[in-house]
Amino acid sequence: MTDSNRELPELIKQKVADMPEYSYGVNRITVILNDGTQVPDVYVAWSSKIIRVGVSEQLSFDPARIVDVRCQL
């Protein structure tokens, strides 16, 4: 998946930016998709790009389907 395919939707970026960081420049979140599916352990760099899900660098969902997020510390 290319970097552009890892980009969070614009409305979600600000919500992530307002959350406390997990480590420098990285947030650990749970994403909620448009069908209600919740995906935990999503790591986001600089409130904009998904860098991994759990221990995998592969994404099992399309970031465009994200409708909400919750902070995970």
mmCIF file of the N, C-alpha and C atoms, coordinates in Angstrom:
data_MODEL
# 
_entry.id   MODEL 
# 
loop_
_atom_site.group_PDB 
_atom_site.id 
_atom_site.type_symbol 
_atom_site.label_atom_id 
_atom_site.label_alt_id 
_atom_site.label_comp_id 
_atom_site.label_asym_id 
_atom_site.label_entity_id 
_atom_site.label_seq_id 
_atom_site.pdbx_PDB_ins_code 
_atom_site.Cartn_x 
_atom_site.Cartn_y 
_atom_site.Cartn_z 
_atom_site.occupancy 
_atom_site.B_iso_or_equiv 
_atom_site.pdbx_formal_charge 
_atom_site.auth_seq_id 
_atom_site.auth_comp_id 
_atom_site.auth_asym_id 
_atom_site.auth_atom_id 
_atom_site.pdbx_PDB_model_num 
ATOM 1   N N  . MET A 1 1  ? 0.856   -1.185 0.000  1.00 0.00 ? 1  MET A N  1 
ATOM 2   C CA . MET A 1 1  ? 0.000   0.000  0.000  1.00 0.00 ? 1  MET A CA 1 
ATOM 3   C C  . MET A 1 1  ? 0.890   1.233  0.000  1.00 0.00 ? 1  MET A C  1 
ATOM 4   N N  . THR A 1 2  ? 0.597   2.164  -0.845 1.00 0.00 ? 2  THR A N  1 
ATOM 5   C CA . THR A 1 2  ? 1.408   3.375  -0.932 1.00 0.00 ? 2  THR A CA 1 
ATOM 6   C C  . THR A 1 2  ? 1.108   4.324  0.221  1.00 0.00 ? 2  THR A C  1 
ATOM 7   N N  . ASP A 1 3  ? 2.000   5.301  0.419  1.00 0.00 ? 3  ASP A N  1 
ATOM 8   C CA . ASP A 1 3  ? 1.805   6.278  1.490  1.00 0.00 ? 3  ASP A CA 1 
ATOM 9   C C  . ASP A 1 3  ? 0.485   7.012  1.365  1.00 0.00 ? 3  ASP A C  1 
ATOM 10  N N  . SER A 1 4  ? 0.090   7.362  0.152  1.00 0.00 ? 4  SER A N  1 
ATOM 11  C CA . SER A 1 4  ? -1.162  8.103  -0.017 1.00 0.00 ? 4  SER A CA 1 
ATOM 12  C C  . SER A 1 4  ? -2.366  7.255  0.389  1.00 0.00 ? 4  SER A C  1 
ATOM 13  N N  . ASN A 1 5  ? -2.235  5.942  0.298  1.00 0.00 ? 5  ASN A N  1 
ATOM 14  C CA . ASN A 1 5  ? -3.323  5.054  0.711  1.00 0.00 ? 5  ASN A CA 1 
ATOM 15  C C  . ASN A 1 5  ? -3.345  4.829  2.217  1.00 0.00 ? 5  ASN A C  1 
ATOM 16  N N  . ARG A 1 6  ? -2.401  5.392  2.932  1.00 0.00 ? 6  ARG A N  1 
ATOM 17  C CA . ARG A 1 6  ? -2.327  5.262  4.391  1.00 0.00 ? 6  ARG A CA 1 
ATOM 18  C C  . ARG A 1 6  ? -2.769  6.544  5.096  1.00 0.00 ? 6  ARG A C  1 
ATOM 19  N N  . GLU A 1 7  ? -3.141  7.529  4.329  1.00 0.00 ? 7  GLU A N  1 
ATOM 20  C CA . GLU A 1 7  ? -3.517  8.845  4.853  1.00 0.00 ? 7  GLU A CA 1 
ATOM 21  C C  . GLU A 1 7  ? -4.886  8.787  5.537  1.00 0.00 ? 7  GLU A C  1 
ATOM 22  N N  . LEU A 1 8  ? -4.987  9.388  6.729  1.00 0.00 ? 8  LEU A N  1 
ATOM 23  C CA . LEU A 1 8  ? -6.268  9.475  7.420  1.00 0.00 ? 8  LEU A CA 1 
ATOM 24  C C  . LEU A 1 8  ? -7.169  10.486 6.723  1.00 0.00 ? 8  LEU A C  1 
ATOM 25  N N  . PRO A 1 9  ? -8.497  10.296 6.814  1.00 0.00 ? 9  PRO A N  1 
ATOM 26  C CA . PRO A 1 9  ? -9.418  11.318 6.299  1.00 0.00 ? 9  PRO A CA 1 
ATOM 27  C C  . PRO A 1 9  ? -9.187  12.646 7.030  1.00 0.00 ? 9  PRO A C  1 
ATOM 28  N N  . GLU A 1 10 ? -9.371  13.742 6.345  1.00 0.00 ? 10 GLU A N  1 
ATOM 29  C CA . GLU A 1 10 ? -9.100  15.078 6.906  1.00 0.00 ? 10 GLU A CA 1 
ATOM 30  C C  . GLU A 1 10 ? -9.818  15.318 8.240  1.00 0.00 ? 10 GLU A C  1 
ATOM 31  N N  . LEU A 1 11 ? -11.086 14.941 8.342  1.00 0.00 ? 11 LEU A N  1 
ATOM 32  C CA . LEU A 1 11 ? -11.846 15.187 9.576  1.00 0.00 ? 11 LEU A CA 1 
ATOM 33  C C  . LEU A 1 11 ? -11.297 14.399 10.760 1.00 0.00 ? 11 LEU A C  1 
ATOM 34  N N  . ILE A 1 12 ? -10.645 13.283 10.492 1.00 0.00 ? 12 ILE A N  1 
ATOM 35  C CA . ILE A 1 12 ? -10.103 12.438 11.556 1.00 0.00 ? 12 ILE A CA 1 
ATOM 36  C C  . ILE A 1 12 ? -8.737  12.960 12.014 1.00 0.00 ? 12 ILE A C  1 
ATOM 37  N N  . LYS A 1 13 ? -7.989  13.572 11.122 1.00 0.00 ? 13 LYS A N  1 
ATOM 38  C CA . LYS A 1 13 ? -6.647  14.060 11.464 1.00 0.00 ? 13 LYS A CA 1 
ATOM 39  C C  . LYS A 1 13 ? -6.654  14.996 12.663 1.00 0.00 ? 13 LYS A C  1 
ATOM 40  N N  . GLN A 1 14 ? -7.588  15.945 12.709 1.00 0.00 ? 14 GLN A N  1 
ATOM 41  C CA . GLN A 1 14 ? -7.622  16.891 13.819 1.00 0.00 ? 14 GLN A CA 1 
ATOM 42  C C  . GLN A 1 14 ? -7.979  16.188 15.126 1.00 0.00 ? 14 GLN A C  1 
ATOM 43  N N  . LYS A 1 15 ? -8.865  15.232 15.052 1.00 0.00 ? 15 LYS A N  1 
ATOM 44  C CA . LYS A 1 15 ? -9.244  14.492 16.256 1.00 0.00 ? 15 LYS A CA 1 
ATOM 45  C C  . LYS A 1 15 ? -8.031  13.740 16.814 1.00 0.00 ? 15 LYS A C  1 
ATOM 46  N N  . VAL A 1 16 ? -7.237  13.139 15.937 1.00 0.00 ? 16 VAL A N  1 
ATOM 47  C CA . VAL A 1 16 ? -6.027  12.431 16.374 1.00 0.00 ? 16 VAL A CA 1 
ATOM 48  C C  . VAL A 1 16 ? -5.007  13.429 16.926 1.00 0.00 ? 16 VAL A C  1 
ATOM 49  N N  . ALA A 1 17 ? -4.868  14.571 16.287 1.00 0.00 ? 17 ALA A N  1 
ATOM 50  C CA . ALA A 1 17 ? -3.913  15.593 16.738 1.00 0.00 ? 17 ALA A CA 1 
ATOM 51  C C  . ALA A 1 17 ? -4.229  16.072 18.151 1.00 0.00 ? 17 ALA A C  1 
ATOM 52  N N  . ASP A 1 18 ? -5.490  16.051 18.531 1.00 0.00 ? 18 ASP A N  1 
ATOM 53  C CA . ASP A 1 18 ? -5.903  16.500 19.862 1.00 0.00 ? 18 ASP A CA 1 
ATOM 54  C C  . ASP A 1 18 ? -5.693  15.439 20.946 1.00 0.00 ? 18 ASP A C  1 
ATOM 55  N N  . MET A 1 19 ? -5.325  14.226 20.561 1.00 0.00 ? 19 MET A N  1 
ATOM 56  C CA . MET A 1 19 ? -5.126  13.128 21.516 1.00 0.00 ? 19 MET A CA 1 
ATOM 57  C C  . MET A 1 19 ? -3.700  13.142 22.062 1.00 0.00 ? 19 MET A C  1 
ATOM 58  N N  . PRO A 1 20 ? -3.515  12.597 23.274 1.00 0.00 ? 20 PRO A N  1 
ATOM 59  C CA . PRO A 1 20 ? -2.146  12.490 23.792 1.00 0.00 ? 20 PRO A CA 1 
ATOM 60  C C  . PRO A 1 20 ? -1.340  11.500 22.939 1.00 0.00 ? 20 PRO A C  1 
ATOM 61  N N  . GLU A 1 21 ? -0.043  11.781 22.804 1.00 0.00 ? 21 GLU A N  1 
ATOM 62  C CA . GLU A 1 21 ? 0.816   10.912 22.011 1.00 0.00 ? 21 GLU A CA 1 
ATOM 63  C C  . GLU A 1 21 ? 1.184   9.650  22.790 1.00 0.00 ? 21 GLU A C  1 
ATOM 64  N N  . TYR A 1 22 ? 1.313   8.551  22.067 1.00 0.00 ? 22 TYR A N  1 
ATOM 65  C CA . TYR A 1 22 ? 1.763   7.270  22.612 1.00 0.00 ? 22 TYR A CA 1 
ATOM 66  C C  . TYR A 1 22 ? 3.276   7.313  22.788 1.00 0.00 ? 22 TYR A C  1 
ATOM 67  N N  . SER A 1 23 ? 3.953   7.843  21.783 1.00 0.00 ? 23 SER A N  1 
ATOM 68  C CA . SER A 1 23 ? 5.383   8.146  21.851 1.00 0.00 ? 23 SER A CA 1 
ATOM 69  C C  . SER A 1 23 ? 5.606   9.329  20.911 1.00 0.00 ? 23 SER A C  1 
ATOM 70  N N  . TYR A 1 24 ? 6.822   9.813  20.825 1.00 0.00 ? 24 TYR A N  1 
ATOM 71  C CA . TYR A 1 24 ? 7.087   11.045 20.080 1.00 0.00 ? 24 TYR A CA 1 
ATOM 72  C C  . TYR A 1 24 ? 6.551   10.964 18.657 1.00 0.00 ? 24 TYR A C  1 
ATOM 73  N N  . GLY A 1 25 ? 5.559   11.822 18.351 1.00 0.00 ? 25 GLY A N  1 
ATOM 74  C CA . GLY A 1 25 ? 4.997   11.915 17.010 1.00 0.00 ? 25 GLY A CA 1 
ATOM 75  C C  . GLY A 1 25 ? 4.080   10.782 16.610 1.00 0.00 ? 25 GLY A C  1 
ATOM 76  N N  . VAL A 1 26 ? 3.787   9.878  17.540 1.00 0.00 ? 26 VAL A N  1 
ATOM 77  C CA . VAL A 1 26 ? 2.978   8.694  17.220 1.00 0.00 ? 26 VAL A CA 1 
ATOM 78  C C  . VAL A 1 26 ? 1.780   8.607  18.163 1.00 0.00 ? 26 VAL A C  1 
ATOM 79  N N  . ASN A 1 27 ? 0.620   8.335  17.581 1.00 0.00 ? 27 ASN A N  1 
ATOM 80  C CA . ASN A 1 27 ? -0.590  8.069  18.354 1.00 0.00 ? 27 ASN A CA 1 
ATOM 81  C C  . ASN A 1 27 ? -0.964  6.612  18.164 1.00 0.00 ? 27 ASN A C  1 
ATOM 82  N N  . ARG A 1 28 ? -1.452  5.999  19.226 1.00 0.00 ? 28 ARG A N  1 
ATOM 83  C CA . ARG A 1 28 ? -1.998  4.635  19.160 1.00 0.00 ? 28 ARG A CA 1 
ATOM 84  C C  . ARG A 1 28 ? -3.499  4.766  19.343 1.00 0.00 ? 28 ARG A C  1 
ATOM 85  N N  . ILE A 1 29 ? -4.252  4.321  18.333 1.00 0.00 ? 29 ILE A N  1 
ATOM 86  C CA . ILE A 1 29 ? -5.694  4.540  18.340 1.00 0.00 ? 29 ILE A CA 1 
ATOM 87  C C  . ILE A 1 29 ? -6.448  3.270  17.961 1.00 0.00 ? 29 ILE A C  1 
ATOM 88  N N  . THR A 1 30 ? -7.743  3.305  18.234 1.00 0.00 ? 30 THR A N  1 
ATOM 89  C CA . THR A 1 30 ? -8.690  2.336  17.685 1.00 0.00 ? 30 THR A CA 1 
ATOM 90  C C  . THR A 1 30 ? -9.484  3.096  16.644 1.00 0.00 ? 30 THR A C  1 
ATOM 91  N N  . VAL A 1 31 ? -9.580  2.539  15.443 1.00 0.00 ? 31 VAL A N  1 
ATOM 92  C CA . VAL A 1 31 ? -10.386 3.187  14.407 1.00 0.00 ? 31 VAL A CA 1 
ATOM 93  C C  . VAL A 1 31 ? -11.736 2.499  14.312 1.00 0.00 ? 31 VAL A C  1 
ATOM 94  N N  . ILE A 1 32 ? -12.758 3.278  14.027 1.00 0.00 ? 32 ILE A N  1 
ATOM 95  C CA . ILE A 1 32 ? -14.106 2.757  13.812 1.00 0.00 ? 32 ILE A CA 1 
ATOM 96  C C  . ILE A 1 32 ? -14.437 2.994  12.345 1.00 0.00 ? 32 ILE A C  1 
ATOM 97  N N  . LEU A 1 33 ? -14.778 1.895  11.657 1.00 0.00 ? 33 LEU A N  1 
ATOM 98  C CA . LEU A 1 33 ? -15.072 1.970  10.231 1.00 0.00 ? 33 LEU A CA 1 
ATOM 99  C C  . LEU A 1 33 ? -16.552 2.220  10.000 1.00 0.00 ? 33 LEU A C  1 
ATOM 100 N N  . ASN A 1 34 ? -16.908 2.563  8.777  1.00 0.00 ? 34 ASN A N  1 
ATOM 101 C CA . ASN A 1 34 ? -18.291 2.918  8.444  1.00 0.00 ? 34 ASN A CA 1 
ATOM 102 C C  . ASN A 1 34 ? -19.281 1.770  8.609  1.00 0.00 ? 34 ASN A C  1 
ATOM 103 N N  . ASP A 1 35 ? -18.812 0.535  8.765  1.00 0.00 ? 35 ASP A N  1 
ATOM 104 C CA . ASP A 1 35 ? -19.728 -0.591 9.019  1.00 0.00 ? 35 ASP A CA 1 
ATOM 105 C C  . ASP A 1 35 ? -19.778 -0.965 10.502 1.00 0.00 ? 35 ASP A C  1 
ATOM 106 N N  . GLY A 1 36 ? -19.118 -0.156 11.360 1.00 0.00 ? 36 GLY A N  1 
ATOM 107 C CA . GLY A 1 36 ? -19.116 -0.407 12.799 1.00 0.00 ? 36 GLY A CA 1 
ATOM 108 C C  . GLY A 1 36 ? -17.943 -1.239 13.290 1.00 0.00 ? 36 GLY A C  1 
ATOM 109 N N  . THR A 1 37 ? -17.159 -1.794 12.384 1.00 0.00 ? 37 THR A N  1 
ATOM 110 C CA . THR A 1 37 ? -15.985 -2.577 12.765 1.00 0.00 ? 37 THR A CA 1 
ATOM 111 C C  . THR A 1 37 ? -14.992 -1.694 13.506 1.00 0.00 ? 37 THR A C  1 
ATOM 112 N N  . GLN A 1 38 ? -14.425 -2.223 14.604 1.00 0.00 ? 38 GLN A N  1 
ATOM 113 C CA . GLN A 1 38 ? -13.410 -1.503 15.356 1.00 0.00 ? 38 GLN A CA 1 
ATOM 114 C C  . GLN A 1 38 ? -12.071 -2.213 15.176 1.00 0.00 ? 38 GLN A C  1 
ATOM 115 N N  . VAL A 1 39 ? -11.058 -1.438 14.835 1.00 0.00 ? 39 VAL A N  1 
ATOM 116 C CA . VAL A 1 39 ? -9.717  -1.990 14.623 1.00 0.00 ? 39 VAL A CA 1 
ATOM 117 C C  . VAL A 1 39 ? -8.783  -1.349 15.642 1.00 0.00 ? 39 VAL A C  1 
ATOM 118 N N  . PRO A 1 40 ? -8.322  -2.139 16.651 1.00 0.00 ? 40 PRO A N  1 
ATOM 119 C CA . PRO A 1 40 ? -7.432  -1.589 17.668 1.00 0.00 ? 40 PRO A CA 1 
ATOM 120 C C  . PRO A 1 40 ? -5.968  -1.603 17.218 1.00 0.00 ? 40 PRO A C  1 
ATOM 121 N N  . ASP A 1 41 ? -5.128  -0.963 18.016 1.00 0.00 ? 41 ASP A N  1 
ATOM 122 C CA . ASP A 1 41 ? -3.674  -0.955 17.818 1.00 0.00 ? 41 ASP A CA 1 
ATOM 123 C C  . ASP A 1 41 ? -3.243  -0.387 16.479 1.00 0.00 ? 41 ASP A C  1 
ATOM 124 N N  . VAL A 1 42 ? -3.875  0.702  16.079 1.00 0.00 ? 42 VAL A N  1 
ATOM 125 C CA . VAL A 1 42 ? -3.491  1.396  14.849 1.00 0.00 ? 42 VAL A CA 1 
ATOM 126 C C  . VAL A 1 42 ? -2.537  2.523  15.255 1.00 0.00 ? 42 VAL A C  1 
ATOM 127 N N  . TYR A 1 43 ? -1.353  2.502  14.674 1.00 0.00 ? 43 TYR A N  1 
ATOM 128 C CA . TYR A 1 43 ? -0.332  3.495  14.991 1.00 0.00 ? 43 TYR A CA 1 
ATOM 129 C C  . TYR A 1 43 ? -0.284  4.528  13.871 1.00 0.00 ? 43 TYR A C  1 
ATOM 130 N N  . VAL A 1 44 ? -0.370  5.805  14.264 1.00 0.00 ? 44 VAL A N  1 
ATOM 131 C CA . VAL A 1 44 ? -0.441  6.905  13.309 1.00 0.00 ? 44 VAL A CA 1 
ATOM 132 C C  . VAL A 1 44 ? 0.709   7.873  13.585 1.00 0.00 ? 44 VAL A C  1 
ATOM 133 N N  . ALA A 1 45 ? 1.446   8.229  12.531 1.00 0.00 ? 45 ALA A N  1 
ATOM 134 C CA . ALA A 1 45 ? 2.537   9.191  12.663 1.00 0.00 ? 45 ALA A CA 1 
ATOM 135 C C  . ALA A 1 45 ? 2.052   10.579 12.291 1.00 0.00 ? 45 ALA A C  1 
ATOM 136 N N  . TRP A 1 46 ? 2.419   11.550 13.134 1.00 0.00 ? 46 TRP A N  1 
ATOM 137 C CA . TRP A 1 46 ? 2.148   12.967 12.897 1.00 0.00 ? 46 TRP A CA 1 
ATOM 138 C C  . TRP A 1 46 ? 0.672   13.234 12.576 1.00 0.00 ? 46 TRP A C  1 
ATOM 139 N N  . SER A 1 47 ? -0.202  12.474 13.210 1.00 0.00 ? 47 SER A N  1 
ATOM 140 C CA . SER A 1 47 ? -1.660  12.660 13.103 1.00 0.00 ? 47 SER A CA 1 
ATOM 141 C C  . SER A 1 47 ? -2.184  12.531 11.687 1.00 0.00 ? 47 SER A C  1 
ATOM 142 N N  . SER A 1 48 ? -1.434  11.870 10.819 1.00 0.00 ? 48 SER A N  1 
ATOM 143 C CA . SER A 1 48 ? -1.892  11.825 9.434  1.00 0.00 ? 48 SER A CA 1 
ATOM 144 C C  . SER A 1 48 ? -1.728  10.488 8.723  1.00 0.00 ? 48 SER A C  1 
ATOM 145 N N  . LYS A 1 49 ? -0.662  9.740  8.978  1.00 0.00 ? 49 LYS A N  1 
ATOM 146 C CA . LYS A 1 49 ? -0.417  8.505  8.227  1.00 0.00 ? 49 LYS A CA 1 
ATOM 147 C C  . LYS A 1 49 ? -0.377  7.284  9.131  1.00 0.00 ? 49 LYS A C  1 
ATOM 148 N N  . ILE A 1 50 ? -1.075  6.246  8.712  1.00 0.00 ? 50 ILE A N  1 
ATOM 149 C CA . ILE A 1 50 ? -1.045  4.972  9.442  1.00 0.00 ? 50 ILE A CA 1 
ATOM 150 C C  . ILE A 1 50 ? 0.288   4.303  9.136  1.00 0.00 ? 50 ILE A C  1 
ATOM 151 N N  . ILE A 1 51 ? 1.036   3.966  10.194 1.00 0.00 ? 51 ILE A N  1 
ATOM 152 C CA . ILE A 1 51 ? 2.330   3.329  9.977  1.00 0.00 ? 51 ILE A CA 1 
ATOM 153 C C  . ILE A 1 51 ? 2.291   1.824  10.231 1.00 0.00 ? 51 ILE A C  1 
ATOM 154 N N  . ARG A 1 52 ? 1.347   1.382  11.055 1.00 0.00 ? 52 ARG A N  1 
ATOM 155 C CA . ARG A 1 52 ? 1.180   -0.063 11.266 1.00 0.00 ? 52 ARG A CA 1 
ATOM 156 C C  . ARG A 1 52 ? -0.109  -0.330 12.034 1.00 0.00 ? 52 ARG A C  1 
ATOM 157 N N  . VAL A 1 53 ? -0.517  -1.598 11.975 1.00 0.00 ? 53 VAL A N  1 
ATOM 158 C CA . VAL A 1 53 ? -1.674  -2.072 12.739 1.00 0.00 ? 53 VAL A CA 1 
ATOM 159 C C  . VAL A 1 53 ? -1.167  -3.276 13.537 1.00 0.00 ? 53 VAL A C  1 
ATOM 160 N N  . GLY A 1 54 ? -1.121  -3.122 14.869 1.00 0.00 ? 54 GLY A N  1 
ATOM 161 C CA . GLY A 1 54 ? -0.508  -4.159 15.689 1.00 0.00 ? 54 GLY A CA 1 
ATOM 162 C C  . GLY A 1 54 ? 0.959   -4.278 15.331 1.00 0.00 ? 54 GLY A C  1 
ATOM 163 N N  . VAL A 1 55 ? 1.389   -5.487 14.973 1.00 0.00 ? 55 VAL A N  1 
ATOM 164 C CA . VAL A 1 55 ? 2.784   -5.691 14.575 1.00 0.00 ? 55 VAL A CA 1 
ATOM 165 C C  . VAL A 1 55 ? 2.941   -5.722 13.056 1.00 0.00 ? 55 VAL A C  1 
ATOM 166 N N  . SER A 1 56 ? 1.843   -5.582 12.329 1.00 0.00 ? 56 SER A N  1 
ATOM 167 C CA . SER A 1 56 ? 1.867   -5.676 10.870 1.00 0.00 ? 56 SER A CA 1 
ATOM 168 C C  . SER A 1 56 ? 1.912   -4.307 10.206 1.00 0.00 ? 56 SER A C  1 
ATOM 169 N N  . GLU A 1 57 ? 2.667   -4.213 9.140  1.00 0.00 ? 57 GLU A N  1 
ATOM 170 C CA . GLU A 1 57 ? 2.674   -2.988 8.347  1.00 0.00 ? 57 GLU A CA 1 
ATOM 171 C C  . GLU A 1 57 ? 1.585   -3.012 7.279  1.00 0.00 ? 57 GLU A C  1 
ATOM 172 N N  . GLN A 1 58 ? 0.897   -4.136 7.131  1.00 0.00 ? 58 GLN A N  1 
ATOM 173 C CA . GLN A 1 58 ? -0.186  -4.275 6.157  1.00 0.00 ? 58 GLN A CA 1 
ATOM 174 C C  . GLN A 1 58 ? -1.488  -3.748 6.751  1.00 0.00 ? 58 GLN A C  1 
ATOM 175 N N  . LEU A 1 59 ? -2.289  -3.096 5.922  1.00 0.00 ? 59 LEU A N  1 
ATOM 176 C CA . LEU A 1 59 ? -3.594  -2.618 6.370  1.00 0.00 ? 59 LEU A CA 1 
ATOM 177 C C  . LEU A 1 59 ? -4.669  -3.582 5.911  1.00 0.00 ? 59 LEU A C  1 
ATOM 178 N N  . SER A 1 60 ? -5.600  -3.884 6.803  1.00 0.00 ? 60 SER A N  1 
ATOM 179 C CA . SER A 1 60 ? -6.713  -4.784 6.480  1.00 0.00 ? 60 SER A CA 1 
ATOM 180 C C  . SER A 1 60 ? -7.989  -4.004 6.162  1.00 0.00 ? 60 SER A C  1 
ATOM 181 N N  . PHE A 1 61 ? -7.871  -2.685 6.036  1.00 0.00 ? 61 PHE A N  1 
ATOM 182 C CA . PHE A 1 61 ? -9.025  -1.827 5.779  1.00 0.00 ? 61 PHE A CA 1 
ATOM 183 C C  . PHE A 1 61 ? -8.581  -0.627 4.958  1.00 0.00 ? 61 PHE A C  1 
ATOM 184 N N  . ASP A 1 62 ? -9.530  0.014  4.324  1.00 0.00 ? 62 ASP A N  1 
ATOM 185 C CA . ASP A 1 62 ? -9.272  1.239  3.555  1.00 0.00 ? 62 ASP A CA 1 
ATOM 186 C C  . ASP A 1 62 ? -9.437  2.429  4.506  1.00 0.00 ? 62 ASP A C  1 
ATOM 187 N N  . PRO A 1 63 ? -8.399  3.236  4.709  1.00 0.00 ? 63 PRO A N  1 
ATOM 188 C CA . PRO A 1 63 ? -8.519  4.380  5.616  1.00 0.00 ? 63 PRO A CA 1 
ATOM 189 C C  . PRO A 1 63 ? -9.665  5.327  5.281  1.00 0.00 ? 63 PRO A C  1 
ATOM 190 N N  . ALA A 1 64 ? -10.119 5.354  4.047  1.00 0.00 ? 64 ALA A N  1 
ATOM 191 C CA . ALA A 1 64 ? -11.249 6.211  3.670  1.00 0.00 ? 64 ALA A CA 1 
ATOM 192 C C  . ALA A 1 64 ? -12.531 5.774  4.370  1.00 0.00 ? 64 ALA A C  1 
ATOM 193 N N  . ARG A 1 65 ? -12.563 4.538  4.895  1.00 0.00 ? 65 ARG A N  1 
ATOM 194 C CA . ARG A 1 65 ? -13.749 4.032  5.591  1.00 0.00 ? 65 ARG A CA 1 
ATOM 195 C C  . ARG A 1 65 ? -13.792 4.437  7.065  1.00 0.00 ? 65 ARG A C  1 
ATOM 196 N N  . ILE A 1 66 ? -12.757 5.106  7.568  1.00 0.00 ? 66 ILE A N  1 
ATOM 197 C CA . ILE A 1 66 ? -12.713 5.502  8.979  1.00 0.00 ? 66 ILE A CA 1 
ATOM 198 C C  . ILE A 1 66 ? -13.699 6.632  9.223  1.00 0.00 ? 66 ILE A C  1 
ATOM 199 N N  . VAL A 1 67 ? -14.585 6.432  10.221 1.00 0.00 ? 67 VAL A N  1 
ATOM 200 C CA . VAL A 1 67 ? -15.563 7.460  10.561 1.00 0.00 ? 67 VAL A CA 1 
ATOM 201 C C  . VAL A 1 67 ? -15.341 8.037  11.955 1.00 0.00 ? 67 VAL A C  1 
ATOM 202 N N  . ASP A 1 68 ? -14.540 7.340  12.773 1.00 0.00 ? 68 ASP A N  1 
ATOM 203 C CA . ASP A 1 68 ? -14.267 7.832  14.130 1.00 0.00 ? 68 ASP A CA 1 
ATOM 204 C C  . ASP A 1 68 ? -13.028 7.132  14.654 1.00 0.00 ? 68 ASP A C  1 
ATOM 205 N N  . VAL A 1 69 ? -12.468 7.685  15.718 1.00 0.00 ? 69 VAL A N  1 
ATOM 206 C CA . VAL A 1 69 ? -11.286 7.099  16.366 1.00 0.00 ? 69 VAL A CA 1 
ATOM 207 C C  . VAL A 1 69 ? -11.399 7.267  17.877 1.00 0.00 ? 69 VAL A C  1 
ATOM 208 N N  . ARG A 1 70 ? -10.725 6.370  18.594 1.00 0.00 ? 70 ARG A N  1 
ATOM 209 C CA . ARG A 1 70 ? -10.607 6.467  20.056 1.00 0.00 ? 70 ARG A CA 1 
ATOM 210 C C  . ARG A 1 70 ? -9.147  6.330  20.427 1.00 0.00 ? 70 ARG A C  1 
ATOM 211 N N  . CYS A 1 71 ? -8.743  7.069  21.430 1.00 0.00 ? 71 CYS A N  1 
ATOM 212 C CA . CYS A 1 71 ? -7.364  7.020  21.906 1.00 0.00 ? 71 CYS A CA 1 
ATOM 213 C C  . CYS A 1 71 ? -7.093  5.697  22.621 1.00 0.00 ? 71 CYS A C  1 
ATOM 214 N N  . GLN A 1 72 ? -5.913  5.176  22.407 1.00 0.00 ? 72 GLN A N  1 
ATOM 215 C CA . GLN A 1 72 ? -5.442  3.983  23.099 1.00 0.00 ? 72 GLN A CA 1 
ATOM 216 C C  . GLN A 1 72 ? -4.061  4.301  23.637 1.00 0.00 ? 72 GLN A C  1 
ATOM 217 N N  . LEU A 1 73 ? -3.863  4.229  24.935 1.00 0.00 ? 73 LEU A N  1 
ATOM 218 C CA . LEU A 1 73 ? -2.527  4.475  25.503 1.00 0.00 ? 73 LEU A CA 1 
ATOM 219 C C  . LEU A 1 73 ? -1.942  3.211  26.051 1.00 0.00 ? 73 LEU A C  1 
# 
